[in-house]
Amino acid sequence: MKLDGAVSIVTGSATGVGAACALRLAAKGSRVVVNYTKSLDAARATAQACTAAGVEALLVQADIAQDSDCRRLVAAALEKWGRVDALINNAGATKFVAHHDLDGLSAEDFQRIYAVNVIGAYQMTRAAAPAMREAGAGAVVNISSLAGVMGLGSSIAYAASKGALNTMTLSLARVLGPEIRVNAICPGMIEGRWLREGMGDAAYDSLKEQVLRSTPLRAIAQPGDIAETAVWLIEGAGLMTGETLMVDGGMHLSAAPLKAR
């Protein structure tokens, strides 16, 4: 897919990986829909950075847990540019609860996390698929997590939701071809405010030290590393669909498994 002149939607793109994806797409010449739920100022800054890169950017508030918002988000792109070529399902939710604390999660916690991480990605893909098919080609990238492969991460509910997202990637890849490719990325630890704020400084620094000490590449991803892979899956992986790529510095190979937290 040629990104120059394309139209891409990135959910949850105010900060972090989503913002990095939007900026990388803009650098490639793609027009970008920047989506946010609450972080208006940060989303506006991301949209302005995309515009500074020489492309048009559209700022849309939408909660992807709501199907009507998903449809409105896609409709806004179609109204402005008449097409949708790529979708990065990046928006995510979690609750930080140690895995041994089974009483720390409620049914409502699971439902909220699944509503964004699984159902939201499904609803966004469903909303964007007709426009992609009409154009004859499209690409969807789901930002998942190594938690969904190894049962680790911020909580059992989060890990389970990302496992479901990985399975859904396979299902959607089967039914949306040949026009639309669907792939997923499973990052390990990513440097950033979201994880530090959720874990607390001491736990975050301990995890970082453990990752740097025990993983093969002794490296921790930056948001831009994940964005680079996501854009490659859109632009350069023309024969790939239904794949789940672990972009984790080899964390899944570690001989000293990371504590489930």
Backbone bond lengths (Angstrom), bond angles and torsions (degrees), N, CA, C in turn:
res aa  C-N    CA-C-N  psi(-1)  N-CA   C-N-CA  omega(-1)  CA-C   N-CA-C  phi
1 M - - - 1.452 - - 1.522 110.07 -
2 K 1.311 115.57 135.20 1.457 120.31 174.75 1.522 108.54 -88.78
3 L 1.307 116.02 122.57 1.456 119.81 -177.72 1.523 113.16 -84.36
4 D 1.301 118.01 -20.45 1.456 120.52 179.11 1.527 109.06 -63.30
5 G 1.319 116.54 113.18 1.455 121.55 -178.52 1.514 114.63 89.08
6 A 1.321 117.54 -2.67 1.461 121.04 178.89 1.527 110.21 -75.27
7 V 1.338 114.92 172.63 1.463 121.67 176.02 1.520 107.97 -123.25
8 S 1.318 116.44 124.54 1.465 122.12 -176.96 1.522 110.20 -125.32
9 I 1.327 115.61 139.91 1.457 122.26 174.53 1.526 108.20 -110.33
10 V 1.316 116.65 131.70 1.463 121.32 176.12 1.521 107.37 -124.70
11 T 1.327 116.57 114.22 1.460 118.42 178.71 1.528 109.52 -79.90
12 G 1.324 115.13 149.63 1.461 119.90 -179.27 1.507 112.69 57.92
13 S 1.336 116.26 49.34 1.469 119.00 -171.32 1.521 113.64 -107.94
14 A 1.322 117.14 22.42 1.469 119.59 176.89 1.516 111.49 -71.81
15 T 1.333 117.12 -39.04 1.464 121.67 -174.56 1.521 109.86 -142.15
16 G 1.330 115.43 176.66 1.457 122.17 170.28 1.517 115.11 58.85
17 V 1.328 115.73 -139.65 1.463 121.32 -176.98 1.523 110.91 -61.05
18 G 1.329 116.76 -40.83 1.462 119.30 -179.33 1.515 112.57 -60.80
19 A 1.329 116.28 -45.04 1.464 119.96 177.96 1.517 110.87 -63.65
20 A 1.333 117.06 -41.06 1.469 120.53 178.51 1.522 110.96 -62.58
21 C 1.336 117.17 -38.50 1.467 120.61 177.43 1.529 110.50 -63.97
22 A 1.334 116.45 -45.71 1.464 119.87 179.99 1.518 111.37 -59.69
23 L 1.318 117.10 -42.71 1.462 120.94 -178.34 1.520 111.44 -68.55
24 R 1.319 117.20 -37.78 1.465 119.46 179.58 1.525 110.98 -69.69
25 L 1.319 116.67 -39.12 1.462 120.18 175.46 1.528 110.50 -61.88
26 A 1.323 116.54 -43.28 1.461 120.61 178.67 1.518 111.21 -61.29
27 A 1.325 116.42 -40.39 1.468 120.23 179.09 1.524 111.42 -63.03
28 K 1.334 116.03 -25.56 1.465 120.85 178.35 1.528 112.31 -86.57
29 G 1.326 116.42 -3.24 1.458 120.20 177.84 1.509 115.13 98.76
30 S 1.329 117.51 5.54 1.458 119.85 179.97 1.522 110.81 -83.33
31 R 1.305 115.97 137.95 1.454 120.88 167.50 1.523 107.85 -71.08
32 V 1.332 116.84 145.70 1.459 119.71 -168.48 1.524 111.10 -132.59
33 V 1.338 114.81 133.98 1.462 120.80 168.02 1.523 107.42 -94.13
34 V 1.318 116.09 115.50 1.462 122.70 177.92 1.523 107.58 -94.21
35 N 1.313 115.97 120.14 1.469 121.47 -176.41 1.530 110.86 -110.77
36 Y 1.321 115.65 143.06 1.453 120.68 175.54 1.521 108.44 -146.33
37 T 1.329 115.95 160.99 1.459 120.82 173.70 1.525 110.57 -104.37
38 K 1.334 117.08 -51.25 1.463 121.08 -177.11 1.525 113.87 -125.59
39 S 1.331 117.80 -27.60 1.472 121.27 -169.82 1.528 111.27 -85.40
40 L 1.329 116.56 70.87 1.465 121.26 -175.20 1.520 112.02 -61.55
41 D 1.329 118.05 -47.37 1.466 120.46 -175.47 1.524 111.00 -61.92
42 A 1.331 116.56 -44.79 1.458 119.85 179.93 1.529 110.75 -66.23
43 A 1.329 116.90 -39.70 1.465 120.32 179.22 1.524 111.10 -65.52
44 R 1.319 115.29 -39.10 1.466 118.71 178.34 1.532 110.24 -63.78
45 A 1.338 116.75 -39.40 1.468 119.95 178.12 1.531 110.89 -64.44
46 T 1.338 117.35 -39.14 1.469 120.06 177.76 1.517 110.20 -64.53
47 A 1.329 117.19 -44.42 1.464 120.26 179.25 1.523 111.12 -62.02
48 Q 1.308 116.53 -40.29 1.466 120.07 179.01 1.526 110.87 -65.26
49 A 1.329 116.80 -37.83 1.465 120.17 177.74 1.526 110.72 -65.48
50 C 1.330 117.04 -37.26 1.467 119.92 176.24 1.525 110.48 -64.39
51 T 1.321 116.22 -42.90 1.461 120.28 178.62 1.524 110.82 -62.87
52 A 1.330 116.00 -38.08 1.472 120.13 178.42 1.525 111.34 -64.67
53 A 1.331 116.56 -24.16 1.465 120.34 177.39 1.520 112.37 -78.78
54 G 1.343 116.82 -4.96 1.450 120.22 173.36 1.512 115.38 103.72
55 V 1.342 117.77 14.54 1.464 119.73 179.69 1.530 109.44 -125.30
56 E 1.312 114.94 164.81 1.455 119.71 173.91 1.523 109.73 -79.47
57 A 1.307 115.83 144.48 1.460 121.59 176.65 1.516 108.84 -133.42
58 L 1.320 115.62 142.52 1.450 122.34 -179.66 1.515 108.14 -119.91
59 L 1.313 117.10 127.51 1.455 122.73 -178.11 1.528 108.41 -100.35
60 V 1.347 116.19 120.92 1.470 120.12 -176.69 1.519 110.15 -132.76
61 Q 1.332 116.06 122.06 1.459 120.67 173.09 1.518 108.41 -82.11
62 A 1.331 116.57 128.48 1.458 120.74 178.48 1.516 109.22 -162.65
63 D 1.321 115.97 140.67 1.457 123.15 174.67 1.520 107.19 -99.94
64 I 1.327 117.42 108.98 1.464 118.99 -172.10 1.525 113.08 -71.97
65 A 1.320 117.54 -7.29 1.460 119.38 172.21 1.522 111.06 -69.74
66 Q 1.342 116.47 -15.96 1.459 122.25 179.02 1.524 110.02 -102.23
67 D 1.319 116.79 121.03 1.463 119.81 -177.42 1.526 111.78 -59.85
68 S 1.331 116.89 -38.49 1.464 119.42 -179.81 1.519 111.07 -62.56
69 D 1.329 117.75 -35.63 1.462 120.84 177.29 1.523 111.26 -68.37
70 C 1.334 116.56 -38.46 1.474 120.05 177.70 1.523 110.30 -60.99
71 R 1.318 116.15 -46.26 1.464 120.15 -179.63 1.526 110.94 -65.50
72 R 1.328 116.57 -37.15 1.460 120.50 178.16 1.524 111.13 -67.22
73 L 1.316 116.82 -36.64 1.462 121.62 179.46 1.528 110.71 -63.25
74 V 1.325 116.24 -45.90 1.469 120.05 177.87 1.526 110.43 -67.60
75 A 1.326 117.34 -40.97 1.458 120.75 179.89 1.526 111.57 -60.96
76 A 1.327 117.32 -35.51 1.466 120.19 178.62 1.522 111.18 -63.44
77 A 1.344 116.09 -40.93 1.471 119.50 177.35 1.520 111.09 -65.12
78 L 1.326 116.23 -42.14 1.469 119.91 -179.37 1.523 111.25 -67.22
79 E 1.324 116.08 -37.88 1.467 119.00 179.63 1.520 111.22 -64.97
80 K 1.328 116.65 -38.03 1.465 119.71 -176.92 1.519 112.26 -81.41
81 W 1.336 117.16 -41.66 1.461 119.61 -171.57 1.532 115.02 -122.91
82 G 1.324 117.31 -11.56 1.457 119.91 175.02 1.506 116.30 78.39
83 R 1.330 117.31 11.55 1.459 119.50 -178.08 1.528 110.19 -163.26
84 V 1.331 115.02 160.33 1.462 122.67 170.39 1.520 106.42 -139.23
85 D 1.326 116.35 124.02 1.464 121.34 -177.17 1.521 113.35 -108.06
86 A 1.318 117.19 -31.89 1.459 120.24 -174.51 1.517 110.01 -144.11
87 L 1.320 114.59 146.71 1.464 121.79 178.05 1.517 108.54 -135.52
88 I 1.329 116.21 126.66 1.459 121.29 171.94 1.519 107.69 -111.66
89 N 1.331 115.20 111.66 1.462 121.36 177.61 1.529 108.53 -84.40
90 N 1.324 114.73 91.53 1.464 119.95 -175.28 1.530 113.06 -107.51
91 A 1.323 118.42 -26.46 1.465 120.73 -176.11 1.519 110.25 -54.96
92 G 1.318 116.33 136.41 1.452 120.08 -177.23 1.514 111.58 -147.38
93 A 1.329 114.80 159.24 1.459 121.36 178.11 1.519 108.96 -139.28
94 T 1.319 115.89 152.69 1.466 120.50 175.92 1.521 109.32 -155.92
95 K 1.306 114.98 175.27 1.448 123.63 167.06 1.516 105.64 -136.55
96 F 1.325 117.14 128.16 1.456 121.10 -177.27 1.531 109.59 -81.69
97 V 1.326 115.22 107.61 1.462 121.98 -179.30 1.525 107.83 -141.71
98 A 1.328 117.13 125.94 1.460 120.27 177.51 1.529 110.10 -57.11
99 H 1.339 116.16 139.81 1.460 119.96 -172.15 1.530 113.42 -62.48
100 H 1.309 117.21 -28.23 1.467 119.15 -179.43 1.525 112.07 -76.11
101 D 1.319 116.99 -13.80 1.457 121.27 -178.35 1.534 109.31 -88.96
102 L 1.327 116.28 79.46 1.458 120.04 -175.65 1.524 112.55 -67.11
103 D 1.323 116.94 -23.80 1.465 120.06 177.81 1.528 112.47 -82.22
104 G 1.327 115.86 -3.36 1.463 119.30 -178.19 1.508 114.44 -80.41
105 L 1.326 117.73 -9.15 1.463 121.91 -179.81 1.521 109.71 -120.23
106 S 1.318 115.40 137.84 1.453 121.61 176.44 1.524 109.84 -109.05
107 A 1.304 115.68 168.79 1.467 119.64 174.26 1.525 110.19 -58.38
108 E 1.323 116.08 -37.03 1.465 119.76 179.63 1.523 111.44 -64.95
109 D 1.335 117.68 -35.77 1.466 120.89 175.99 1.523 110.59 -61.50
110 F 1.337 115.99 -47.70 1.466 119.69 178.11 1.527 110.77 -59.48
111 Q 1.311 116.69 -44.76 1.468 120.12 -176.94 1.517 111.60 -64.25
112 R 1.318 117.27 -40.09 1.468 120.41 179.17 1.518 110.99 -66.68
113 I 1.331 117.16 -43.96 1.465 121.32 -178.55 1.530 110.68 -66.91
114 Y 1.320 116.82 -44.08 1.470 120.01 177.14 1.527 111.53 -65.39
115 A 1.332 117.03 -34.48 1.460 120.31 -178.49 1.519 111.93 -58.81
116 V 1.329 116.48 -36.03 1.469 120.47 179.08 1.523 111.35 -89.78
117 N 1.337 116.77 -53.12 1.463 120.91 -168.78 1.519 113.64 -72.01
118 V 1.312 117.35 -29.39 1.468 120.84 -176.91 1.528 111.16 -114.28
119 I 1.325 116.21 -60.85 1.459 119.13 -176.12 1.520 110.87 -64.43
120 G 1.329 116.75 -40.61 1.457 119.85 179.12 1.519 112.42 -60.35
121 A 1.339 116.72 -44.22 1.466 119.95 178.04 1.521 110.86 -63.29
122 Y 1.335 116.13 -38.35 1.471 120.06 177.35 1.528 110.77 -63.77
123 Q 1.319 115.86 -47.63 1.465 119.97 -178.04 1.520 111.85 -63.28
124 M 1.330 117.22 -39.85 1.461 120.07 178.30 1.529 111.08 -65.02
125 T 1.322 116.18 -43.11 1.468 119.72 179.40 1.519 110.29 -63.48
126 R 1.320 116.62 -44.34 1.470 120.70 178.76 1.524 111.28 -60.27
127 A 1.333 116.59 -41.03 1.460 120.18 -178.49 1.526 112.30 -68.27
128 A 1.346 116.26 -35.66 1.472 120.05 -175.97 1.527 113.08 -86.04
129 A 1.325 117.88 -22.71 1.471 121.11 -172.05 1.528 114.14 -57.85
130 P 1.339 120.99 -43.87 1.467 118.61 -178.88 1.522 113.76 -58.80
131 A 1.328 117.32 -41.53 1.464 120.02 179.76 1.525 111.01 -66.51
132 M 1.336 117.18 -39.27 1.459 120.39 178.16 1.530 110.72 -64.79
133 R 1.318 116.15 -42.88 1.465 119.29 179.44 1.524 111.16 -64.56
134 E 1.321 116.11 -39.82 1.462 119.88 179.04 1.520 110.84 -62.31
135 A 1.349 115.75 -36.19 1.468 119.93 178.23 1.519 112.28 -75.58
136 G 1.327 117.09 -15.87 1.469 120.97 178.14 1.510 114.45 93.69
137 A 1.332 117.19 -6.30 1.468 120.14 -179.96 1.515 109.20 -164.32
138 G 1.331 115.01 149.97 1.454 120.23 176.48 1.509 109.85 -168.62
139 A 1.322 115.90 164.23 1.462 120.88 179.75 1.521 109.13 -141.82
140 V 1.334 114.98 134.93 1.451 122.49 176.06 1.523 108.33 -118.86
141 V 1.324 116.91 131.69 1.461 121.70 175.33 1.524 108.07 -121.85
142 N 1.314 115.88 121.60 1.467 121.57 176.64 1.524 109.32 -96.21
143 I 1.321 116.89 123.37 1.464 120.48 176.13 1.526 107.05 -85.68
144 S 1.313 115.56 101.95 1.451 122.27 -178.05 1.528 108.61 -98.90
145 S 1.320 117.59 -140.23 1.459 120.72 -178.48 1.518 109.68 -164.83
146 L 1.321 115.14 150.91 1.461 120.08 171.95 1.530 110.73 -59.82
147 A 1.323 116.33 -23.09 1.469 120.55 176.46 1.517 111.43 -56.37
148 G 1.332 116.96 -34.75 1.446 121.41 -178.90 1.510 114.00 -75.97
149 V 1.324 117.02 -11.68 1.462 122.25 177.98 1.520 110.26 -98.94
150 M 1.335 116.80 -39.35 1.461 121.85 -171.64 1.529 114.28 -108.82
151 G 1.338 117.55 -2.90 1.451 119.08 -179.69 1.515 113.72 69.98
152 L 1.331 117.09 29.81 1.459 122.73 178.98 1.523 108.75 -109.82
153 G 1.314 116.58 -165.24 1.448 120.07 172.12 1.514 113.87 106.85
154 S 1.318 115.43 -166.16 1.455 122.00 -169.44 1.520 113.73 -68.74
155 S 1.324 117.90 -24.80 1.464 121.86 176.63 1.512 109.13 -167.48
156 I 1.321 116.12 164.33 1.462 120.09 176.35 1.526 110.00 -63.65
157 A 1.317 117.39 -37.92 1.470 119.90 179.39 1.523 111.03 -62.21
158 Y 1.319 116.77 -41.00 1.468 120.82 179.25 1.525 110.10 -65.33
159 A 1.332 117.35 -47.54 1.459 120.78 -179.59 1.521 110.57 -59.56
160 A 1.328 116.70 -43.97 1.458 120.56 -179.88 1.528 111.29 -63.49
161 S 1.326 116.56 -39.13 1.468 119.59 -179.87 1.526 111.49 -65.86
162 K 1.322 117.02 -37.47 1.458 119.69 179.91 1.531 111.10 -74.24
163 G 1.339 117.30 -32.13 1.451 119.13 171.51 1.518 111.30 -61.84
164 A 1.339 116.18 -41.29 1.457 120.39 176.65 1.528 111.26 -64.02
165 L 1.329 117.04 -38.75 1.463 120.49 178.43 1.526 111.03 -63.61
166 N 1.328 116.57 -38.69 1.471 119.58 177.98 1.527 111.00 -63.60
167 T 1.331 116.53 -43.20 1.457 120.19 177.97 1.522 111.08 -65.03
168 M 1.318 116.81 -41.19 1.458 120.52 179.09 1.525 111.69 -63.69
169 T 1.332 116.53 -32.77 1.468 120.21 175.97 1.522 110.44 -58.14
170 L 1.335 117.56 -42.78 1.457 121.27 177.63 1.520 110.97 -62.62
171 S 1.320 116.66 -47.19 1.460 120.71 -177.70 1.525 111.55 -61.97
172 L 1.323 117.00 -45.72 1.462 120.32 -179.06 1.525 111.88 -67.36
173 A 1.333 116.62 -36.19 1.467 119.48 178.23 1.524 110.85 -61.54
174 R 1.327 116.27 -37.55 1.469 119.75 -179.84 1.524 112.20 -65.38
175 V 1.319 116.75 -41.56 1.459 119.03 -170.72 1.533 114.22 -93.44
176 L 1.324 118.33 -17.51 1.461 120.21 -176.57 1.521 113.82 -95.41
177 G 1.332 117.11 -11.55 1.455 119.02 174.47 1.528 109.86 -71.31
178 P 1.321 118.46 161.97 1.465 125.93 4.44 1.525 115.31 -85.80
179 E 1.343 117.04 -9.44 1.461 117.38 -174.00 1.524 113.13 -73.63
180 I 1.330 116.21 -36.10 1.467 119.97 -170.24 1.519 110.38 -118.04
181 R 1.331 116.10 128.73 1.466 121.72 174.70 1.535 108.71 -98.31
182 V 1.337 115.82 142.25 1.458 121.40 -179.54 1.523 108.89 -131.25
183 N 1.316 116.25 121.13 1.462 121.95 179.72 1.522 110.26 -135.83
184 A 1.324 115.86 166.30 1.464 120.66 -179.60 1.520 110.26 -132.64
185 I 1.319 114.93 153.65 1.458 122.71 175.18 1.528 107.64 -119.73
186 C 1.322 115.71 133.45 1.473 121.25 177.19 1.525 109.02 -114.61
187 P 1.317 117.73 91.86 1.466 119.16 175.37 1.521 110.80 -72.15
188 G 1.325 115.24 156.03 1.454 121.00 166.16 1.512 108.05 -89.17
189 M 1.320 116.63 -133.72 1.465 120.05 178.07 1.522 109.62 -69.64
190 I 1.326 116.12 136.49 1.457 122.71 176.28 1.524 108.09 -121.46
191 E 1.322 116.02 129.31 1.475 120.30 175.90 1.521 109.08 -61.71
192 G 1.323 116.59 133.58 1.456 117.07 175.22 1.507 113.91 163.30
193 R 1.322 113.71 168.55 1.454 121.92 -176.17 1.518 112.76 -66.19
194 W 1.340 117.00 -35.95 1.473 121.13 -174.46 1.523 110.89 -59.17
195 L 1.320 116.29 -48.77 1.457 120.22 -178.42 1.523 111.20 -71.08
196 R 1.326 117.12 -41.68 1.468 119.70 -179.41 1.529 111.01 -62.86
197 E 1.312 116.96 -43.48 1.456 119.71 -179.15 1.520 111.57 -67.53
198 G 1.336 116.47 -36.04 1.448 120.24 -179.11 1.519 113.10 -71.69
199 M 1.332 117.00 -38.80 1.460 121.43 -177.01 1.521 113.14 -88.01
200 G 1.307 116.33 -29.29 1.457 120.87 -169.45 1.516 109.75 92.94
201 D 1.322 116.71 153.42 1.463 121.00 -172.73 1.524 112.76 -59.31
202 A 1.321 117.69 -45.77 1.463 120.23 -174.32 1.524 111.21 -65.57
203 A 1.332 117.87 -46.37 1.466 121.19 -179.45 1.523 110.86 -67.06
204 Y 1.325 115.99 -37.47 1.466 120.49 179.16 1.526 110.36 -63.97
205 D 1.322 116.60 -47.21 1.462 120.10 -179.00 1.523 111.24 -64.89
206 S 1.325 116.84 -35.48 1.465 120.75 177.77 1.524 111.22 -66.02
207 L 1.336 116.25 -43.69 1.471 120.27 178.35 1.524 110.47 -64.01
208 K 1.312 116.37 -42.55 1.459 120.41 179.74 1.525 110.93 -60.08
209 E 1.321 116.37 -44.86 1.464 120.77 178.37 1.526 110.97 -61.64
210 Q 1.333 116.58 -41.70 1.459 121.29 -179.51 1.524 110.82 -64.19
211 V 1.326 116.75 -43.38 1.466 120.91 179.65 1.522 110.75 -63.35
212 L 1.320 116.03 -46.06 1.466 119.74 -178.60 1.531 111.93 -66.54
213 R 1.308 116.87 -27.75 1.455 120.57 -178.78 1.533 112.62 -84.28
214 S 1.332 117.77 -33.92 1.466 119.45 -166.33 1.516 115.63 -109.82
215 T 1.323 119.21 -13.33 1.464 119.55 -176.73 1.526 110.98 -93.01
216 P 1.339 117.33 151.36 1.465 120.59 -173.03 1.523 114.78 -56.82
217 L 1.326 118.28 -41.09 1.461 119.88 -175.99 1.525 113.40 -90.70
218 R 1.359 116.94 -3.57 1.468 120.95 178.96 1.530 110.76 49.12
219 A 1.340 114.92 45.12 1.466 119.21 -175.18 1.516 110.39 -141.64
220 I 1.308 115.97 151.28 1.453 123.39 176.71 1.518 107.71 -121.32
221 A 1.322 115.73 135.32 1.458 120.66 -176.25 1.517 111.80 -67.32
222 Q 1.304 114.87 144.82 1.453 123.02 165.75 1.535 107.67 -98.12
223 P 1.323 118.81 157.66 1.463 119.39 177.99 1.527 113.20 -52.59
224 G 1.316 116.46 -36.17 1.460 119.70 -179.80 1.514 113.74 -65.15
225 D 1.329 117.34 -27.91 1.465 120.11 177.50 1.523 110.64 -66.25
226 I 1.309 116.97 -41.12 1.458 121.01 179.20 1.529 109.82 -70.54
227 A 1.320 116.20 -39.73 1.464 119.94 178.31 1.522 111.21 -62.03
228 E 1.321 117.08 -39.62 1.461 120.51 179.22 1.526 110.60 -60.08
229 T 1.326 116.69 -43.26 1.459 120.23 179.32 1.523 110.92 -67.20
230 A 1.330 116.94 -41.85 1.462 120.72 -179.76 1.520 111.34 -60.42
231 V 1.324 116.89 -45.08 1.461 120.20 -179.23 1.520 110.61 -68.62
232 W 1.320 117.64 -35.20 1.471 119.80 175.55 1.531 110.93 -62.37
233 L 1.337 116.67 -40.35 1.464 119.35 178.48 1.525 111.64 -62.78
234 I 1.316 116.82 -31.31 1.462 120.45 177.82 1.518 110.88 -77.59
235 E 1.305 115.96 -47.49 1.464 121.50 -168.71 1.521 113.95 -89.70
236 G 1.320 117.65 -36.11 1.454 118.84 -166.71 1.500 117.49 -120.07
237 A 1.344 117.53 -2.32 1.467 119.54 -174.11 1.516 110.64 -109.23
238 G 1.322 115.10 58.99 1.453 121.27 -171.31 1.513 115.63 -61.90
239 L 1.319 118.06 -22.18 1.467 120.88 179.80 1.522 113.00 -106.32
240 M 1.316 116.84 13.10 1.467 120.44 -178.99 1.517 110.77 -107.91
241 T 1.320 115.53 127.80 1.457 120.79 169.68 1.523 108.33 -152.71
242 G 1.325 115.75 148.40 1.456 120.39 -177.98 1.510 114.11 74.05
243 E 1.327 117.75 17.36 1.461 121.24 -179.56 1.526 111.17 -95.76
244 T 1.311 115.03 148.84 1.462 122.90 174.65 1.519 107.96 -122.46
245 L 1.315 116.70 107.63 1.460 122.02 -174.57 1.525 110.59 -96.95
246 M 1.323 116.29 125.42 1.454 120.45 175.51 1.524 108.95 -89.20
247 V 1.312 116.38 112.93 1.465 123.75 -178.72 1.523 106.12 -113.61
248 D 1.338 115.07 83.04 1.462 119.42 -164.14 1.515 114.55 -141.65
249 G 1.330 117.65 13.33 1.456 119.94 -178.15 1.522 113.09 66.58
250 G 1.332 116.17 15.56 1.461 120.39 -178.38 1.521 113.47 87.07
251 M 1.329 117.66 17.12 1.458 120.53 -178.65 1.529 111.91 -57.01
252 H 1.335 116.41 -35.26 1.467 119.52 -179.27 1.528 112.53 -69.67
253 L 1.327 116.97 -11.63 1.464 121.36 179.12 1.519 112.76 -98.25
254 S 1.308 116.65 -3.20 1.452 120.49 -172.44 1.520 111.54 -59.48
255 A 1.338 115.61 133.51 1.460 120.62 177.82 1.511 111.81 -74.08
256 A 1.329 116.27 -18.53 1.469 121.28 178.41 1.531 107.37 -112.67
257 P 1.327 116.90 91.65 1.468 119.78 -175.14 1.519 111.99 -54.21
258 L 1.300 115.61 138.95 1.458 120.59 179.75 1.515 109.27 -70.78
259 K 1.294 116.08 145.88 1.465 120.71 178.86 1.517 110.05 -60.63
260 A 1.319 116.18 134.66 1.450 120.84 174.25 1.524 108.53 -70.90
261 R 1.318 114.94 115.85 1.479 117.18 -178.41 1.514 109.24 -146.05
